[in-house]
């Protein structure tokens, strides 16, 4: 599977069955070449006008299944929310 194929998949949290969004980036370990985390844009600003202040960084260990259309993860959204650019 290629990274561009992952970006077409929607991520769903199996803990609360909520949609987190679509993968926009992948963090990986340069030495091993292994995927470390998926990056997903967080909730938008006021009416979506002011961009996004947070993003979800989902450790690869939290991925439970990768299907044809979706990626199932098991996470607490508060634990994976990080300030953008930080």
Secondary structure, DSSP 8 states (H G I E B T S, - for coil): --HHHHTTSEEEETTTTEEEEEEEEEEE-TTT--EEEEEEE--BSGGGTT-BSEEEEEEGGGEEEE-SSEEEE---HHHHEEETT-
